[in-house]
């Protein structure tokens, strides 16, 4: 118990780091000419994740975290001073690479320091990304109205500096041993890694579609931006509060079955967003989906660390690099689907397609559990 209390500063640093990553992502969204402009971010994640999966083992997780915030600082500076498309693409690539470092090392730190309550602690860490998205979306427009286009990035720069200080001075130092990569290939190809990684991609795809399309649907229904923001804030609160519940269930039911049940529940819940009307019922439906998302993502993220433990290895950064890759693929798929939906399909049709995919995947996940 004392060790758990001592690791809470680490949890705060990791959660804040994920918050800043998604805060910057949400901050630049109003300035993006199209959804495909975020392809540079996804490309940076896909390219850099294997690199930081390797470096996390070789040079240490703290150094990877510091490298991540340095890349985020460089990306923020480029966003602020480079309106040109070429430099914007470079900023996207640097931001994605910084996210790869932060997520790979951050989740690895949580997995290393929390074995007994790993599902719950992963949930607390992931709250940061959800809150960061919300704050970034709101701040991007509000700060620009107050102080012009430079103010959002000035605020982001201050927050990145705070983030850097926390990573440098609060994260514990670590010994860099001669870690072996023997057996790593077998680990990454094992179904105990491959199946959770696939679920991560499904969860990212489902939630990113909602995050992309729901605000526009609510705006067309005459719901104001402040109310839309409040709906997503409530969903984020539900996500955070249910972390102990997900941990409690995961201790009593096989983790694979918890993941399969969460996948089925999310598949059945998604169409509710298009079936209900009004901010209160929509908020209730989104909170339900947020709960299902937690039952998919929290135990899945923890299970990747468990796969490393079962083989007696310590290469957490390798499996969380896989997490980053599949999550980025899910986000890219959601961007593409959002663009297609805007041209051909209605909101309900898109949700039904995603729902069908999640329901069809459930029996496979249940059998593999």
Secondary structure as GFF3:
##gff-version 3
##sequence-region A 1 369
A	DSSP	alpha_helix	2	6	.	.	.	ID=ss1
A	DSSP	alpha_helix	8	29	.	.	.	ID=ss2
A	DSSP	three_ten_helix	35	38	.	.	.	ID=ss3
A	DSSP	alpha_helix	39	58	.	.	.	ID=ss4
A	DSSP	alpha_helix	61	81	.	.	.	ID=ss5
A	DSSP	alpha_helix	85	113	.	.	.	ID=ss6
A	DSSP	alpha_helix	118	147	.	.	.	ID=ss7
A	DSSP	alpha_helix	149	169	.	.	.	ID=ss8
A	DSSP	alpha_helix	184	189	.	.	.	ID=ss9
A	DSSP	alpha_helix	191	220	.	.	.	ID=ss10
A	DSSP	alpha_helix	225	241	.	.	.	ID=ss11
A	DSSP	alpha_helix	243	252	.	.	.	ID=ss12
A	DSSP	alpha_helix	255	270	.	.	.	ID=ss13
A	DSSP	alpha_helix	272	275	.	.	.	ID=ss14
A	DSSP	alpha_helix	279	310	.	.	.	ID=ss15
A	DSSP	alpha_helix	316	343	.	.	.	ID=ss16
A	DSSP	alpha_helix	347	368	.	.	.	ID=ss17
###
